[in-house]
Amino acid sequence: MKHSQYYSIEEVSKTLKVAYLTVYRWVRAEKLIAVKAGKQYRIKRENLDIFLKNKDSK
């Protein structure tokens, strides 16, 4: 069984060197797929890779 790695919005914002609010807006606009766990969003590594690939191709 393969386990997926999940990141918080804060972790993604630090990795991409953008503001927390920017990542939050991508999630709310459904540009970056995330799951809501309680009050927090979690972003699957595969979804982040897809987002970055699509963003680079534009």
Secondary structure by P-SEA (a helix, b strand, c coil): cbbbbbbcaaaaaaaacccaaaaaaaaaaccbbbbbcccbbbbbaaaaaaaaaaaaac
